[in-house]
Structure formats: structure tokens, C-alpha cells
Amino acid sequence: MTEAAQETKTTSEDWEPKIVAFCCNWCSYAGADLAGTSRIQYPPNARIIRVNCTGRIDPEFILAALDMGADGVLVSGCHPGDCHYTSGNLKMRARWALIKRAVEQAGIDPRRIRLQWASASEAQIFADGVTLLTEQVRKLGPLRGQWR
């Protein structure tokens, strides 16, 4: 085996998905914090970005995260009806179909993105969402070869 082929093999075997998690400040970010302080185990693949509300997430943020090297994107917010800003999460829920379509049109498998609702007391739901998306993206493989 050539040195370049061996390097490629090692790289693909050592590959771990990079997940960007946009979390609502009032619920999901607090849930993520609770998961950490409660020592709930979930993959360390997620890089959390705190946003005031999921309703403020522009679809371009998700595409930009994928373009900048993320293999998957998680959007996690307050349960519908519990938004600190009244209807921000309802806006995200309505926008989600558009986001999935934009991701597909960019040639990216929509299974690389996930929307979930997790309150501040639902650390396990947050952790389960990160775990589920990480496992899904791991099965799909690196995005770099597909889109870039």
C-alpha cells in the first residue's frame, strides 16, 4: 500500500462527524448545560452556538455551517407554545420545510440536519438528539466529499 493510500485509510477510519448545534438560550442551551452538569453521556461531536431564539436562525446559517466544515446541524429550541418570545419556535417550525428543501437543492442529504424541542429540564432529550444526529451522520460519512 502506498503512503498516500495508507494516509487516506487512516484518515477515514479516524474520522468523526462535526456537528453544529444551534440552541435557544432559554431552553435548549440550558438543557445542554444541565446535561453537562448532570454528567449525561453524549458524543462530544457537537459545537454549541447559543442563539436567543430558534426563530432568529436564518436558513443561510445552516447552509453556511455545512459549507464551513460541519457534517451535520442540529437546531434545538423551546417546545411550541413555550417560546420566551411567544412565537419564535413556531416560525422555525414553519421554516423547517424550506430549510430541508434548500439543503436538498444544495445536494446535501437532509438527514444531516435535525430539528428538536428540548426544555431547560430535558437534558436527556438534548443529549439523545446529539447522539441520534451524530450516529446518523457517521453512517452517511464525511460531507466534504459530497458537497465541497
N, CA, C and O atoms as a GROMACS GRO file, in nm:
protein
  592
    1MET      N    1   0.084  -0.117   0.000
    1MET     CA    2   0.000   0.000   0.000
    1MET      C    3   0.089   0.124   0.000
    1MET      O    4   0.186   0.132   0.076
    2THR      N    5   0.056   0.220  -0.086
    2THR     CA    6   0.136   0.342  -0.092
    2THR      C    7   0.112   0.426   0.033
    2THR      O    8   0.014   0.408   0.105
    3GLU      N    9   0.206   0.519   0.056
    3GLU     CA   10   0.195   0.605   0.173
    3GLU      C   11   0.069   0.690   0.166
    3GLU      O   12   0.002   0.709   0.268
    4ALA      N   13   0.035   0.743   0.048
    4ALA     CA   14  -0.085   0.826   0.032
    4ALA      C   15  -0.211   0.745   0.057
    4ALA      O   16  -0.304   0.794   0.120
    5ALA      N   17  -0.215   0.620   0.008
    5ALA     CA   18  -0.332   0.535   0.029
    5ALA      C   19  -0.348   0.501   0.177
    5ALA      O   20  -0.459   0.497   0.229
    6GLN      N   21  -0.236   0.476   0.244
    6GLN     CA   22  -0.242   0.444   0.386
    6GLN      C   23  -0.289   0.565   0.467
    6GLN      O   24  -0.365   0.551   0.562
    7GLU      N   25  -0.242   0.686   0.428
    7GLU     CA   26  -0.284   0.808   0.496
    7GLU      C   27  -0.434   0.829   0.479
    7GLU      O   28  -0.502   0.866   0.575
    8THR      N   29  -0.487   0.806   0.359
    8THR     CA   30  -0.630   0.820   0.333
    8THR      C   31  -0.709   0.720   0.416
    8THR      O   32  -0.813   0.755   0.473
    9LYS      N   33  -0.662   0.596   0.423
    9LYS     CA   34  -0.730   0.493   0.500
    9LYS      C   35  -0.734   0.532   0.648
    9LYS      O   36  -0.839   0.520   0.712
   10THR      N   37  -0.622   0.577   0.702
   10THR     CA   38  -0.617   0.618   0.843
   10THR      C   39  -0.711   0.735   0.868
   10THR      O   40  -0.781   0.738   0.969
   11THR      N   41  -0.712   0.831   0.776
   11THR     CA   42  -0.797   0.949   0.792
   11THR      C   43  -0.943   0.909   0.796
   11THR      O   44  -1.017   0.958   0.882
   12SER      N   45  -0.988   0.822   0.706
   12SER     CA   46  -1.128   0.784   0.703
   12SER      C   47  -1.165   0.700   0.824
   12SER      O   48  -1.278   0.708   0.872
   13GLU      N   49  -1.074   0.619   0.875
   13GLU     CA   50  -1.102   0.538   0.994
   13GLU      C   51  -1.110   0.626   1.118
   13GLU      O   52  -1.188   0.597   1.209
   14ASP      N   53  -1.032   0.732   1.124
   14ASP     CA   54  -1.028   0.820   1.240
   14ASP      C   55  -1.132   0.932   1.234
   14ASP      O   56  -1.146   1.009   1.328
   15TRP      N   57  -1.204   0.940   1.124
   15TRP     CA   58  -1.299   1.049   1.104
   15TRP      C   59  -1.411   1.046   1.206
   15TRP      O   60  -1.468   0.941   1.235
   16GLU      N   61  -1.441   1.163   1.260
   16GLU     CA   62  -1.555   1.181   1.348
   16GLU      C   63  -1.637   1.297   1.295
   16GLU      O   64  -1.580   1.398   1.254
   17PRO      N   65  -1.769   1.285   1.294
   17PRO     CA   66  -1.853   1.394   1.243
   17PRO      C   67  -1.841   1.520   1.326
   17PRO      O   68  -1.826   1.516   1.448
   18LYS      N   69  -1.848   1.632   1.257
   18LYS     CA   70  -1.853   1.763   1.324
   18LYS      C   71  -1.998   1.810   1.317
   18LYS      O   72  -2.055   1.823   1.208
   19ILE      N   73  -2.057   1.834   1.432
   19ILE     CA   74  -2.196   1.876   1.441
   19ILE      C   75  -2.202   2.017   1.498
   19ILE      O   76  -2.139   2.046   1.600
   20VAL      N   77  -2.276   2.105   1.432
   20VAL     CA   78  -2.302   2.238   1.485
   20VAL      C   79  -2.443   2.235   1.542
   20VAL      O   80  -2.537   2.195   1.474
   21ALA      N   81  -2.457   2.276   1.668
   21ALA     CA   82  -2.587   2.276   1.735
   21ALA      C   83  -2.627   2.420   1.767
   21ALA      O   84  -2.564   2.485   1.851
   22PHE      N   85  -2.731   2.467   1.701
   22PHE     CA   86  -2.788   2.599   1.732
   22PHE      C   87  -2.891   2.576   1.843
   22PHE      O   88  -2.991   2.508   1.821
   23CYS      N   89  -2.867   2.634   1.961
   23CYS     CA   90  -2.955   2.611   2.075
   23CYS      C   91  -3.015   2.742   2.124
   23CYS      O   92  -2.947   2.843   2.138
   24CYS      N   93  -3.145   2.738   2.149
   24CYS     CA   94  -3.217   2.851   2.205
   24CYS      C   95  -3.163   2.880   2.345
   24CYS      O   96  -3.144   2.788   2.424
   25ASN      N   97  -3.140   3.005   2.374
   25ASN     CA   98  -3.084   3.048   2.502
   25ASN      C   99  -3.168   3.006   2.621
   25ASN      O  100  -3.114   2.970   2.726
   26TRP      N  101  -3.298   3.010   2.607
   26TRP     CA  102  -3.387   2.996   2.722
   26TRP      C  103  -3.420   2.851   2.757
   26TRP      O  104  -3.453   2.822   2.872
   27CYS      N  105  -3.412   2.762   2.661
   27CYS     CA  106  -3.449   2.622   2.691
   27CYS      C  107  -3.337   2.525   2.655
   27CYS      O  108  -3.276   2.466   2.744
   28SER      N  109  -3.310   2.509   2.528
   28SER     CA  110  -3.216   2.404   2.487
   28SER      C  111  -3.073   2.428   2.534
   28SER      O  112  -3.003   2.333   2.569
   29TYR      N  113  -3.029   2.553   2.535
   29TYR     CA  114  -2.894   2.579   2.585
   29TYR      C  115  -2.886   2.543   2.734
   29TYR      O  116  -2.787   2.486   2.779
   30ALA      N  117  -2.991   2.577   2.808
   30ALA     CA  118  -2.995   2.541   2.949
   30ALA      C  119  -3.003   2.389   2.964
   30ALA      O  120  -2.945   2.332   3.057
   31GLY      N  121  -3.075   2.322   2.872
   31GLY     CA  122  -3.081   2.176   2.874
   31GLY      C  123  -2.945   2.114   2.846
   31GLY      O  124  -2.908   2.014   2.907
   32ALA      N  125  -2.872   2.174   2.753
   32ALA     CA  126  -2.736   2.126   2.723
   32ALA      C  127  -2.646   2.145   2.845
   32ALA      O  128  -2.565   2.058   2.876
   33ASP      N  129  -2.660   2.258   2.911
   33ASP     CA  130  -2.581   2.285   3.032
   33ASP      C  131  -2.616   2.184   3.141
   33ASP      O  132  -2.527   2.133   3.211
   34LEU      N  133  -2.745   2.155   3.157
   34LEU     CA  134  -2.788   2.057   3.256
   34LEU      C  135  -2.734   1.918   3.222
   34LEU      O  136  -2.696   1.842   3.311
   35ALA      N  137  -2.731   1.884   3.092
   35ALA     CA  138  -2.675   1.755   3.052
   35ALA      C  139  -2.529   1.745   3.096
   35ALA      O  140  -2.485   1.641   3.144
   36GLY      N  141  -2.456   1.855   3.081
   36GLY     CA  142  -2.315   1.855   3.123
   36GLY      C  143  -2.299   1.845   3.273
   36GLY      O  144  -2.219   1.765   3.322
   37THR      N  145  -2.374   1.926   3.347
   37THR     CA  146  -2.360   1.923   3.492
   37THR      C  147  -2.415   1.793   3.553
   37THR      O  148  -2.374   1.753   3.662
   38SER      N  149  -2.508   1.729   3.482
   38SER     CA  150  -2.563   1.600   3.530
   38SER      C  151  -2.480   1.482   3.483
   38SER      O  152  -2.511   1.367   3.513
   39ARG      N  153  -2.376   1.512   3.408
   39ARG     CA  154  -2.287   1.409   3.354
   39ARG      C  155  -2.358   1.307   3.266
   39ARG      O  156  -2.326   1.188   3.267
   40ILE      N  157  -2.455   1.356   3.191
   40ILE     CA  158  -2.524   1.270   3.094
   40ILE      C  159  -2.431   1.251   2.976
   40ILE      O  160  -2.379   1.348   2.920
   41GLN      N  161  -2.409   1.127   2.938
   41GLN     CA  162  -2.314   1.096   2.832
   41GLN      C  163  -2.378   1.118   2.694
   41GLN      O  164  -2.487   1.068   2.666
   42TYR      N  165  -2.308   1.193   2.610
   42TYR     CA  166  -2.344   1.206   2.469
   42TYR      C  167  -2.217   1.239   2.392
   42TYR      O  168  -2.119   1.285   2.451
   43PRO      N  169  -2.217   1.214   2.262
   43PRO     CA  170  -2.093   1.234   2.185
   43PRO      C  171  -2.042   1.378   2.196
   43PRO      O  172  -2.121   1.472   2.200
   44PRO      N  173  -1.911   1.395   2.200
   44PRO     CA  174  -1.852   1.528   2.209
   44PRO      C  175  -1.842   1.598   2.073
   44PRO      O  176  -1.769   1.696   2.059
   45ASN      N  177  -1.915   1.549   1.976
   45ASN     CA  178  -1.904   1.599   1.839
   45ASN      C  179  -1.972   1.733   1.818
   45ASN      O  180  -1.940   1.803   1.721
   46ALA      N  181  -2.064   1.772   1.905
   46ALA     CA  182  -2.142   1.894   1.884
   46ALA      C  183  -2.070   2.017   1.936
   46ALA      O  184  -2.014   2.016   2.046
   47ARG      N  185  -2.071   2.120   1.855
   47ARG     CA  186  -2.023   2.252   1.895
   47ARG      C  187  -2.146   2.339   1.907
   47ARG      O  188  -2.215   2.364   1.808
   48ILE      N  189  -2.174   2.385   2.026
   48ILE     CA  190  -2.300   2.457   2.053
   48ILE      C  191  -2.284   2.605   2.025
   48ILE      O  192  -2.187   2.669   2.068
   49ILE      N  193  -2.382   2.658   1.953
   49ILE     CA  194  -2.391   2.802   1.929
   49ILE      C  195  -2.521   2.847   1.993
   49ILE      O  196  -2.630   2.804   1.955
   50ARG      N  197  -2.510   2.935   2.093
   50ARG     CA  198  -2.628   2.984   2.163
   50ARG      C  199  -2.690   3.099   2.084
   50ARG      O  200  -2.622   3.195   2.048
   51VAL      N  201  -2.819   3.087   2.057
   51VAL     CA  202  -2.895   3.192   1.989
   51VAL      C  203  -3.009   3.233   2.082
   51VAL      O  204  -3.055   3.152   2.162
   52ASN      N  205  -3.054   3.356   2.071
   52ASN     CA  206  -3.164   3.400   2.159
   52ASN      C  207  -3.289   3.317   2.136
   52ASN      O  208  -3.361   3.285   2.232
   53CYS      N  209  -3.316   3.281   2.012
   53CYS     CA  210  -3.438   3.210   1.979
   53CYS      C  211  -3.418   3.138   1.846
   53CYS      O  212  -3.350   3.189   1.758
   54THR      N  213  -3.476   3.018   1.832
   54THR     CA  214  -3.464   2.946   1.704
   54THR      C  215  -3.532   3.023   1.592
   54THR      O  216  -3.498   3.005   1.475
   55GLY      N  217  -3.627   3.109   1.627
   55GLY     CA  218  -3.694   3.191   1.525
   55GLY      C  219  -3.600   3.291   1.459
   55GLY      O  220  -3.633   3.346   1.354
   56ARG      N  221  -3.484   3.314   1.518
   56ARG     CA  222  -3.386   3.408   1.463
   56ARG      C  223  -3.282   3.338   1.375
   56ARG      O  224  -3.192   3.404   1.322
   57ILE      N  225  -3.294   3.207   1.361
   57ILE     CA  226  -3.196   3.134   1.279
   57ILE      C  227  -3.237   3.144   1.132
   57ILE      O  228  -3.343   3.097   1.092
   58ASP      N  229  -3.151   3.206   1.056
   58ASP     CA  230  -3.172   3.220   0.912
   58ASP      C  231  -3.133   3.088   0.846
   58ASP      O  232  -3.033   3.028   0.885
   59PRO      N  233  -3.208   3.042   0.746
   59PRO     CA  234  -3.169   2.920   0.676
   59PRO      C  235  -3.025   2.924   0.625
   59PRO      O  236  -2.960   2.820   0.613
   60GLU      N  237  -2.976   3.042   0.594
   60GLU     CA  238  -2.839   3.056   0.546
   60GLU      C  239  -2.737   3.016   0.652
   60GLU      O  240  -2.626   2.973   0.619
   61PHE      N  241  -2.773   3.030   0.781
   61PHE     CA  242  -2.681   2.990   0.888
   61PHE      C  243  -2.652   2.840   0.879
   61PHE      O  244  -2.539   2.796   0.898
   62ILE      N  245  -2.756   2.763   0.850
   62ILE     CA  246  -2.742   2.618   0.842
   62ILE      C  247  -2.657   2.580   0.721
   62ILE      O  248  -2.567   2.496   0.732
   63LEU      N  249  -2.686   2.641   0.607
   63LEU     CA  250  -2.605   2.614   0.487
   63LEU      C  251  -2.461   2.659   0.507
   63LEU      O  252  -2.368   2.592   0.462
   64ALA      N  253  -2.442   2.773   0.573
   64ALA     CA  254  -2.306   2.823   0.598
   64ALA      C  255  -2.229   2.728   0.690
   64ALA      O  256  -2.111   2.702   0.668
   65ALA      N  257  -2.296   2.676   0.792
   65ALA     CA  258  -2.229   2.582   0.883
   65ALA      C  259  -2.183   2.458   0.806
   65ALA      O  260  -2.071   2.411   0.826
   66LEU      N  261  -2.268   2.407   0.719
   66LEU     CA  262  -2.232   2.290   0.638
   66LEU      C  263  -2.119   2.324   0.540
   66LEU      O  264  -2.030   2.242   0.516
   67ASP      N  265  -2.123   2.444   0.485
   67ASP     CA  266  -2.019   2.488   0.391
   67ASP      C  267  -1.885   2.508   0.460
   67ASP      O  268  -1.780   2.490   0.398
   68MET      N  269  -1.888   2.546   0.587
   68MET     CA  270  -1.765   2.575   0.661
   68MET      C  271  -1.704   2.453   0.729
   68MET      O  272  -1.607   2.466   0.803
   69GLY      N  273  -1.760   2.336   0.704
   69GLY     CA  274  -1.696   2.215   0.756
   69GLY      C  275  -1.779   2.127   0.846
   69GLY      O  276  -1.735   2.018   0.883
   70ALA      N  277  -1.899   2.171   0.884
   70ALA     CA  278  -1.984   2.085   0.966
   70ALA      C  279  -2.036   1.970   0.880
   70ALA      O  280  -2.064   1.987   0.761
   71ASP      N  281  -2.048   1.853   0.940
   71ASP     CA  282  -2.104   1.737   0.872
   71ASP      C  283  -2.253   1.724   0.900
   71ASP      O  284  -2.324   1.652   0.830
   72GLY      N  285  -2.301   1.794   1.003
   72GLY     CA  286  -2.442   1.792   1.039
   72GLY      C  287  -2.476   1.914   1.122
   72GLY      O  288  -2.389   1.976   1.183
   73VAL      N  289  -2.607   1.948   1.124
   73VAL     CA  290  -2.652   2.064   1.202
   73VAL      C  291  -2.776   2.025   1.281
   73VAL      O  292  -2.871   1.968   1.228
   74LEU      N  293  -2.773   2.057   1.410
   74LEU     CA  294  -2.885   2.035   1.499
   74LEU      C  295  -2.942   2.172   1.537
   74LEU      O  296  -2.867   2.262   1.574
   75VAL      N  297  -3.074   2.186   1.528
   75VAL     CA  298  -3.141   2.305   1.575
   75VAL      C  299  -3.230   2.259   1.691
   75VAL      O  300  -3.315   2.172   1.673
   76SER      N  301  -3.210   2.317   1.808
   76SER     CA  302  -3.282   2.273   1.927
   76SER      C  303  -3.341   2.395   1.997
   76SER      O  304  -3.270   2.490   2.028
   77GLY      N  305  -3.471   2.390   2.020
   77GLY     CA  306  -3.536   2.505   2.080
   77GLY      C  307  -3.645   2.469   2.179
   77GLY      O  308  -3.666   2.352   2.211
   78CYS      N  309  -3.713   2.571   2.228
   78CYS     CA  310  -3.824   2.554   2.322
   78CYS      C  311  -3.937   2.477   2.255
   78CYS      O  312  -3.952   2.480   2.133
   79HIS      N  313  -4.016   2.410   2.336
   79HIS     CA  314  -4.134   2.342   2.283
   79HIS      C  315  -4.232   2.445   2.228
   79HIS      O  316  -4.246   2.554   2.284
   80PRO      N  317  -4.300   2.412   2.117
   80PRO     CA  318  -4.401   2.506   2.066
   80PRO      C  319  -4.501   2.542   2.176
   80PRO      O  320  -4.552   2.455   2.247
   81GLY      N  321  -4.527   2.671   2.187
   81GLY     CA  322  -4.615   2.720   2.292
   81GLY      C  323  -4.540   2.768   2.416
   81GLY      O  324  -4.598   2.835   2.501
   82ASP      N  325  -4.411   2.734   2.427
   82ASP     CA  326  -4.332   2.773   2.543
   82ASP      C  327  -4.220   2.872   2.509
   82ASP      O  328  -4.128   2.891   2.589
   83CYS      N  329  -4.228   2.936   2.394
   83CYS     CA  330  -4.122   3.026   2.350
   83CYS      C  331  -4.118   3.153   2.435
   83CYS      O  332  -4.220   3.214   2.463
   84HIS      N  333  -3.997   3.189   2.476
   84HIS     CA  334  -3.976   3.311   2.554
   84HIS      C  335  -4.020   3.435   2.474
   84HIS      O  336  -4.058   3.537   2.532
   85TYR      N  337  -4.013   3.423   2.342
   85TYR     CA  338  -4.051   3.533   2.254
   85TYR      C  339  -4.186   3.507   2.189
   85TYR      O  340  -4.213   3.560   2.081
   86THR      N  341  -4.269   3.429   2.248
   86THR     CA  342  -4.406   3.396   2.210
   86THR      C  343  -4.417   3.300   2.093
   86THR      O  344  -4.480   3.195   2.106
   87SER      N  345  -4.358   3.335   1.977
   87SER     CA  346  -4.382   3.251   1.859
   87SER      C  347  -4.257   3.221   1.777
   87SER      O  348  -4.268   3.177   1.663
   88GLY      N  349  -4.140   3.245   1.831
   88GLY     CA  350  -4.017   3.223   1.755
   88GLY      C  351  -4.001   3.079   1.711
   88GLY      O  352  -3.963   3.053   1.596
   89ASN      N  353  -4.030   2.985   1.800
   89ASN     CA  354  -4.015   2.845   1.763
   89ASN      C  355  -4.119   2.802   1.660
   89ASN      O  356  -4.095   2.710   1.582
   90LEU      N  357  -4.235   2.868   1.659
   90LEU     CA  358  -4.335   2.839   1.556
   90LEU      C  359  -4.285   2.886   1.420
   90LEU      O  360  -4.312   2.823   1.318
   91LYS      N  361  -4.211   2.996   1.419
   91LYS     CA  362  -4.151   3.044   1.294
   91LYS      C  363  -4.048   2.944   1.244
   91LYS      O  364  -4.042   2.915   1.124
   92MET      N  365  -3.966   2.891   1.336
   92MET     CA  366  -3.867   2.791   1.295
   92MET      C  367  -3.936   2.666   1.242
   92MET      O  368  -3.895   2.610   1.140
   93ARG      N  369  -4.040   2.622   1.310
   93ARG     CA  370  -4.111   2.501   1.265
   93ARG      C  371  -4.169   2.522   1.125
   93ARG      O  372  -4.164   2.431   1.043
   94ALA      N  373  -4.223   2.640   1.097
   94ALA     CA  374  -4.277   2.669   0.965
   94ALA      C  375  -4.165   2.679   0.860
   94ALA      O  376  -4.184   2.641   0.745
   95ARG      N  377  -4.051   2.729   0.901
   95ARG     CA  378  -3.936   2.748   0.812
   95ARG      C  379  -3.862   2.617   0.783
   95ARG      O  380  -3.787   2.609   0.686
   96TRP      N  381  -3.883   2.515   0.866
   96TRP     CA  382  -3.805   2.391   0.857
   96TRP      C  383  -3.820   2.323   0.721
   96TRP      O  384  -3.721   2.272   0.668
   97ALA      N  385  -3.940   2.321   0.665
   97ALA     CA  386  -3.960   2.258   0.534
   97ALA      C  387  -3.876   2.330   0.428
   97ALA      O  388  -3.818   2.266   0.341
   98LEU      N  389  -3.871   2.461   0.435
   98LEU     CA  390  -3.789   2.540   0.342
   98LEU      C  391  -3.641   2.507   0.361
   98LEU      O  392  -3.567   2.494   0.263
   99ILE      N  393  -3.599   2.494   0.485
   99ILE     CA  394  -3.459   2.463   0.514
   99ILE      C  395  -3.422   2.326   0.457
   99ILE      O  396  -3.317   2.311   0.394
  100LYS      N  397  -3.508   2.227   0.479
  100LYS     CA  398  -3.482   2.093   0.426
  100LYS      C  399  -3.472   2.096   0.273
  100LYS      O  400  -3.385   2.031   0.215
  101ARG      N  401  -3.561   2.172   0.210
  101ARG     CA  402  -3.558   2.183   0.064
  101ARG      C  403  -3.430   2.251   0.016
  101ARG      O  404  -3.370   2.208  -0.083
  102ALA      N  405  -3.388   2.356   0.085
  102ALA     CA  406  -3.265   2.427   0.048
  102ALA      C  407  -3.144   2.336   0.061
  102ALA      O  408  -3.054   2.338  -0.024
  103VAL      N  409  -3.142   2.256   0.167
  103VAL     CA  410  -3.032   2.162   0.189
  103VAL      C  411  -3.030   2.059   0.075
  103VAL      O  412  -2.924   2.028   0.020
  104GLU      N  413  -3.147   2.006   0.040
  104GLU     CA  414  -3.156   1.909  -0.070
  104GLU      C  415  -3.111   1.970  -0.202
  104GLU      O  416  -3.038   1.907  -0.279
  105GLN      N  417  -3.155   2.093  -0.229
  105GLN     CA  418  -3.118   2.160  -0.353
  105GLN      C  419  -2.968   2.188  -0.360
  105GLN      O  420  -2.912   2.200  -0.469
  106ALA      N  421  -2.905   2.198  -0.245
  106ALA     CA  422  -2.760   2.217  -0.241
  106ALA      C  423  -2.687   2.084  -0.261
  106ALA      O  424  -2.564   2.080  -0.264
  107GLY      N  425  -2.764   1.975  -0.274
  107GLY     CA  426  -2.703   1.844  -0.296
  107GLY      C  427  -2.661   1.773  -0.169
  107GLY      O  428  -2.576   1.684  -0.172
  108ILE      N  429  -2.720   1.813  -0.056
  108ILE     CA  430  -2.685   1.755   0.074
  108ILE      C  431  -2.802   1.670   0.122
  108ILE      O  432  -2.918   1.710   0.111
  109ASP      N  433  -2.770   1.555   0.175
  109ASP     CA  434  -2.872   1.466   0.229
  109ASP      C  435  -2.940   1.535   0.348
  109ASP      O  436  -2.871   1.574   0.442
  110PRO      N  437  -3.073   1.551   0.346
  110PRO     CA  438  -3.142   1.620   0.456
  110PRO      C  439  -3.135   1.546   0.589
  110PRO      O  440  -3.174   1.601   0.692
  111ARG      N  441  -3.088   1.423   0.590
  111ARG     CA  442  -3.071   1.352   0.717
  111ARG      C  443  -2.954   1.409   0.797
  111ARG      O  444  -2.931   1.368   0.911
  112ARG      N  445  -2.881   1.503   0.739
  112ARG     CA  446  -2.770   1.568   0.809
  112ARG      C  447  -2.816   1.683   0.897
  112ARG      O  448  -2.736   1.743   0.970
  113ILE      N  449  -2.944   1.715   0.891
  113ILE     CA  450  -2.997   1.823   0.974
  113ILE      C  451  -3.111   1.768   1.061
  113ILE      O  452  -3.182   1.675   1.022
  114ARG      N  453  -3.126   1.827   1.179
  114ARG     CA  454  -3.228   1.780   1.273
  114ARG      C  455  -3.285   1.898   1.350
  114ARG      O  456  -3.211   1.986   1.394
  115LEU      N  457  -3.417   1.898   1.364
  115LEU     CA  458  -3.487   1.996   1.447
  115LEU      C  459  -3.548   1.922   1.565
  115LEU      O  460  -3.613   1.819   1.547
  116GLN      N  461  -3.526   1.974   1.685
  116GLN     CA  462  -3.585   1.911   1.803
  116GLN      C  463  -3.626   2.017   1.903
  116GLN      O  464  -3.580   2.131   1.898
  117TRP      N  465  -3.715   1.978   1.993
  117TRP     CA  466  -3.759   2.065   2.101
  117TRP      C  467  -3.712   2.005   2.232
  117TRP      O  468  -3.736   1.887   2.259
  118ALA      N  469  -3.646   2.085   2.314
  118ALA     CA  470  -3.596   2.039   2.443
  118ALA      C  471  -3.600   2.155   2.542
  118ALA      O  472  -3.538   2.259   2.518
  119SER      N  473  -3.671   2.138   2.651
  119SER     CA  474  -3.679   2.244   2.751
  119SER      C  475  -3.554   2.243   2.839
  119SER      O  476  -3.467   2.157   2.825
  120ALA      N  477  -3.546   2.341   2.927
  120ALA     CA  478  -3.430   2.354   3.015
  120ALA      C  479  -3.414   2.234   3.108
  120ALA      O  480  -3.303   2.205   3.153
  121SER      N  481  -3.522   2.165   3.136
  121SER     CA  482  -3.515   2.049   3.226
  121SER      C  483  -3.500   1.916   3.152
  121SER      O  484  -3.495   1.810   3.215
  122GLU      N  485  -3.494   1.921   3.020
  122GLU     CA  486  -3.489   1.799   2.939
  122GLU      C  487  -3.348   1.773   2.884
  122GLU      O  488  -3.327   1.766   2.763
  123ALA      N  489  -3.255   1.758   2.975
  123ALA     CA  490  -3.115   1.734   2.938
  123ALA      C  491  -3.102   1.605   2.859
  123ALA      O  492  -3.024   1.599   2.764
  124GLN      N  493  -3.176   1.503   2.896
  124GLN     CA  494  -3.166   1.375   2.826
  124GLN      C  495  -3.216   1.386   2.681
  124GLN      O  496  -3.160   1.324   2.591
  125ILE      N  497  -3.320   1.465   2.660
  125ILE     CA  498  -3.370   1.484   2.522
  125ILE      C  499  -3.264   1.554   2.439
  125ILE      O  500  -3.241   1.517   2.323
  126PHE      N  501  -3.199   1.656   2.496
  126PHE     CA  502  -3.091   1.723   2.423
  126PHE      C  503  -2.980   1.623   2.389
  126PHE      O  504  -2.936   1.616   2.274
  127ALA      N  505  -2.936   1.548   2.488
  127ALA     CA  506  -2.828   1.451   2.468
  127ALA      C  507  -2.867   1.345   2.365
  127ALA      O  508  -2.786   1.307   2.282
  128ASP      N  509  -2.992   1.298   2.371
  128ASP     CA  510  -3.039   1.198   2.274
  128ASP      C  511  -3.039   1.253   2.133
  128ASP      O  512  -3.007   1.182   2.038
  129GLY      N  513  -3.074   1.381   2.118
  129GLY     CA  514  -3.075   1.444   1.986
  129GLY      C  515  -2.935   1.452   1.927
  129GLY      O  516  -2.915   1.424   1.809
  130VAL      N  517  -2.838   1.491   2.009
  130VAL     CA  518  -2.699   1.497   1.963
  130VAL      C  519  -2.651   1.357   1.925
  130VAL      O  520  -2.586   1.339   1.822
  131THR      N  521  -2.684   1.259   2.008
  131THR     CA  522  -2.642   1.121   1.983
  131THR      C  523  -2.703   1.069   1.853
  131THR      O  524  -2.633   1.011   1.770
  132LEU      N  525  -2.832   1.091   1.836
  132LEU     CA  526  -2.901   1.044   1.716
  132LEU      C  527  -2.842   1.105   1.590
  132LEU      O  528  -2.813   1.034   1.493
  133LEU      N  529  -2.823   1.238   1.591
  133LEU     CA  530  -2.769   1.304   1.472
  133LEU      C  531  -2.625   1.260   1.446
  133LEU      O  532  -2.587   1.238   1.330
  134THR      N  533  -2.545   1.248   1.549
  134THR     CA  534  -2.406   1.204   1.532
  134THR      C  535  -2.400   1.065   1.470
  134THR      O  536  -2.322   1.041   1.379
  135GLU      N  537  -2.482   0.973   1.519
  135GLU     CA  538  -2.484   0.837   1.464
  135GLU      C  539  -2.532   0.837   1.319
  135GLU      O  540  -2.478   0.764   1.236
  136GLN      N  541  -2.633   0.918   1.289
  136GLN     CA  542  -2.686   0.927   1.153
  136GLN      C  543  -2.578   0.980   1.058
  136GLN      O  544  -2.557   0.925   0.950
  137VAL      N  545  -2.512   1.086   1.098
  137VAL     CA  546  -2.409   1.147   1.013
  137VAL      C  547  -2.289   1.053   0.999
  137VAL      O  548  -2.228   1.046   0.893
  138ARG      N  549  -2.256   0.982   1.105
  138ARG     CA  550  -2.146   0.885   1.098
  138ARG      C  551  -2.174   0.780   0.991
  138ARG      O  552  -2.084   0.740   0.917
  139LYS      N  553  -2.300   0.734   0.981
  139LYS     CA  554  -2.339   0.637   0.878
  139LYS      C  555  -2.330   0.697   0.738
  139LYS      O  556  -2.292   0.629   0.642
  140LEU      N  557  -2.363   0.826   0.727
  140LEU     CA  558  -2.360   0.893   0.596
  140LEU      C  559  -2.217   0.923   0.550
  140LEU      O  560  -2.192   0.934   0.430
  141GLY      N  561  -2.125   0.936   0.645
  141GLY     CA  562  -1.987   0.965   0.611
  141GLY      C  563  -1.960   1.114   0.605
  141GLY      O  564  -2.051   1.195   0.625
  142PRO      N  565  -1.836   1.150   0.576
  142PRO     CA  566  -1.799   1.293   0.572
  142PRO      C  567  -1.874   1.367   0.462
  142PRO      O  568  -1.898   1.313   0.355
  143LEU      N  569  -1.910   1.490   0.490
  143LEU     CA  570  -1.977   1.573   0.391
  143LEU      C  571  -1.879   1.630   0.291
  143LEU      O  572  -1.917   1.656   0.177
  144ARG      N  573  -1.756   1.649   0.330
  144ARG     CA  574  -1.655   1.713   0.246
  144ARG      C  575  -1.653   1.657   0.104
  144ARG      O  576  -1.649   1.734   0.008
  145GLY      N  577  -1.656   1.527   0.090
  145GLY     CA  578  -1.650   1.466  -0.042
  145GLY      C  579  -1.777   1.481  -0.122
  145GLY      O  580  -1.775   1.471  -0.245
  146GLN      N  581  -1.890   1.506  -0.054
  146GLN     CA  582  -2.017   1.514  -0.123
  146GLN      C  583  -2.047   1.652  -0.177
  146GLN      O  584  -2.102   1.665  -0.286
  147TRP      N  585  -2.011   1.755  -0.102
  147TRP     CA  586  -2.058   1.888  -0.137
  147TRP      C  587  -1.946   1.982  -0.179
  147TRP      O  588  -1.966   2.067  -0.266
  148ARG      N  589  -1.832   1.968  -0.121
  148ARG     CA  590  -1.725   2.066  -0.147
  148ARG      C  591  -1.638   2.024  -0.261
  148ARG      O  592  -1.543   2.095  -0.296
   0.00000   0.00000   0.00000
